[in-house]
Amino acid sequence: MIDLHTHSLFSDGVLIPAELVRRAENIGITGIAITDHGDSSNIDFIIPRVITAADDLNRVLKNISVVPGIELTHVPPPLIAKTAEKARSLGAKIVTVHGETIVEPVVPGTNSAALEADIDILAHPGLISEEEVVIAKKKGILLEISARKGHSLTNGHVAFLAKKTGAKMIINTDTHEPGDLIDDAQAKRVVLGAGLTENDFTAMQKNAASFL
């Protein structure tokens, strides 16, 4: 299992990066991105610290790779592209945008603005439109199938449109605390529960592996 959407105590997670990575390694996760919640107020604080943690851990760990990233969260649509560009300049290897999940008051238009920006993953995109999924396909932006309670309610919708259009997907946990991490078997069940197949899970893992 490769998980490219997790949070440490640099935002609203409960673990420091070292413990988060150790707990992930312990259940067989082979790649993990730390993508704390950010906007223009804090990305210059978060990203350098996550990079330092990732560099240190990658020098000594053999069974798991750590990727420094950011999840741009509740950023107003007109500011998403500029904030993503800033995140890249600070060294984020993965730029994710907190998509229009149906369980939070995300501003309408966030999905569309995110897909026009320089990002890698659109997290829990909710009731994303087919037109937006086509843009994701053209730009190679990964659409997230989420293992997180609430965000997962629209997995079936996302999966259906992604399969229809050929857009690429990824399975992530959106981990905030230890119990959110899942192993390979549970990740497969989440994928199957979205109406997908084990072959789709394999493709998702290949998509994720390109960031390691």
C-alpha positions in Angstrom: 0.0 0.0 0.0 1.2 3.5 -0.9 -0.7 6.3 0.8 -0.2 9.8 -0.5 -2.6 11.7 1.8 -1.7 11.9 5.5 -1.5 14.6 8.2 0.9 15.2 11.0 0.7 17.6 14.0 1.9 20.3 11.7 -1.8 20.7 10.9 -4.6 18.7 12.5 -3.0 15.3 12.7 -1.9 13.9 16.1 1.5 12.4 15.3 4.9 13.9 14.6 6.2 12.8 11.2 8.6 10.1 12.6 5.8 8.3 14.5 3.4 8.6 11.6 5.9 7.0 9.3 6.8 4.3 11.8 3.2 3.3 12.3 2.7 3.2 8.5 5.8 1.1 8.0 4.6 -1.3 10.8 1.5 -2.2 8.9 3.2 -2.7 5.5 2.8 0.7 3.9 5.8 1.1 1.5 5.3 4.8 0.6 3.7 7.7 2.4 3.3 11.4 1.7 2.9 13.8 4.5 0.4 16.4 3.1 -0.6 18.7 6.0 -3.4 21.3 5.5 -2.1 24.5 4.2 -2.9 27.9 2.7 -0.9 31.1 2.1 -0.6 31.6 5.9 1.4 28.5 6.8 2.8 26.7 3.8 6.2 28.4 4.3 6.2 26.9 7.8 4.9 23.4 7.0 6.7 22.4 3.8 10.3 23.0 4.9 9.8 21.1 8.2 8.2 18.1 6.4 11.0 18.1 3.9 13.5 18.0 6.7 11.7 15.1 8.3 11.4 13.2 5.0 15.1 13.7 4.1 16.2 12.4 7.5 13.9 9.4 7.5 14.6 8.5 3.9 18.4 8.3 4.7 17.8 5.6 7.3 14.6 3.7 6.5 14.7 0.8 4.0 11.1 -0.4 3.9 9.2 2.8 3.3 9.7 6.0 1.3 8.5 9.4 2.6 7.4 12.2 0.3 6.9 15.8 1.4 3.8 17.4 0.2 0.9 19.8 1.1 -2.9 19.7 0.9 -4.2 23.1 0.0 -7.4 23.3 2.1 -10.4 25.6 1.8 -8.2 28.0 -0.3 -10.6 30.3 -2.3 -10.6 29.2 -5.9 -9.0 32.4 -7.3 -6.0 31.8 -5.0 -5.5 28.1 -5.7 -3.1 28.4 -8.7 -0.9 31.0 -7.0 -0.8 29.0 -3.8 0.1 25.8 -5.6 2.9 27.6 -7.4 4.2 28.8 -4.1 4.1 25.3 -2.6 6.1 24.0 -5.6 8.7 26.7 -5.1 9.0 25.7 -1.4 9.8 22.2 -2.4 6.6 20.2 -2.1 6.9 17.1 -4.2 3.1 16.4 -4.1 0.5 19.2 -4.2 -3.0 18.1 -3.3 -6.1 20.2 -3.2 -8.9 19.5 -0.7 -11.7 18.9 -3.1 -15.5 19.5 -2.9 -16.3 16.8 -0.4 -20.0 16.7 0.4 -19.4 16.7 4.2 -17.6 20.1 4.4 -18.6 23.6 3.1 -16.0 23.7 0.4 -16.5 26.6 -1.9 -18.1 25.6 -5.2 -15.6 26.0 -8.0 -12.8 24.6 -5.9 -12.5 21.4 -8.1 -12.5 23.4 -11.3 -9.9 25.8 -10.1 -7.7 23.0 -8.7 -7.8 21.2 -12.0 -6.6 24.3 -13.8 -3.6 24.7 -11.4 -0.3 22.8 -11.2 -1.4 20.0 -8.8 -1.0 16.3 -8.6 -4.0 15.0 -6.7 -7.6 16.2 -6.3 -8.6 14.8 -2.9 -12.1 13.6 -2.2 -13.7 15.5 -5.1 -17.3 14.8 -4.1 -19.9 15.1 -6.8 -17.3 16.2 -9.4 -18.7 16.8 -12.9 -17.9 14.7 -15.9 -16.4 17.7 -17.6 -14.0 18.2 -14.7 -13.1 14.6 -14.8 -12.2 14.9 -18.4 -9.9 17.8 -17.5 -8.3 15.7 -14.8 -7.6 13.0 -17.4 -6.1 15.4 -19.9 -3.8 16.9 -17.3 -2.9 13.6 -15.6 -4.2 14.7 -12.2 -5.1 11.8 -9.9 -8.7 11.6 -8.5 -8.8 10.3 -5.0 -10.8 7.3 -3.8 -10.9 8.0 -0.1 -10.8 5.6 2.8 -11.9 8.4 5.2 -15.3 8.4 6.8 -17.6 11.0 5.2 -15.3 11.8 2.3 -15.8 8.2 1.1 -19.5 8.7 0.5 -19.0 9.8 -3.1 -16.3 7.2 -4.0 -18.8 5.4 -6.2 -19.6 8.5 -8.2 -15.9 9.4 -8.6 -15.0 5.9 -9.7 -17.8 5.7 -12.2 -16.8 8.9 -14.0 -13.1 8.1 -13.8 -13.7 4.7 -15.5 -16.0 6.2 -18.0 -13.5 8.8 -19.1 -10.2 7.0 -18.5 -9.1 9.4 -15.7 -6.5 8.1 -13.3 -7.3 7.4 -9.7 -5.5 6.8 -6.4 -6.6 5.3 -3.1 -5.6 7.3 0.0 -6.5 7.3 3.7 -6.5 11.0 4.6 -5.0 9.9 7.9 -5.2 12.1 10.9 -4.6 9.6 13.7 -3.1 6.1 14.0 -6.4 4.3 13.5 -6.9 5.9 10.1 -4.0 4.0 8.5 -4.9 0.9 6.6 -3.1 -2.1 5.2 -3.1 -3.5 1.6 -6.1 -5.7 2.3 -8.3 -3.0 3.6 -7.3 -0.6 0.8 -8.4 -3.3 -1.7 -11.8 -3.5 0.1 -12.3 0.2 -0.1 -11.6 0.1 -3.9 -13.9 -2.9 -4.4 -16.6 -1.0 -2.4 -16.4 1.8 -4.8 -17.4 -0.6 -7.6 -13.9 -1.1 -8.9 -11.7 -4.1 -9.3 -8.4 -5.5 -8.0 -6.9 -4.5 -11.3 -8.0 -0.9 -10.6 -6.3 -1.1 -7.2 -3.1 -2.3 -8.9 -3.3 0.6 -11.4 -3.8 3.0 -8.5 -0.7 1.7 -6.8 1.3 2.2 -10.0 0.0 5.8 -10.2 1.1 6.4 -6.6 4.5 4.7 -7.1 5.5 7.3 -9.7 5.9 9.8 -6.8 8.3 7.7 -4.8 
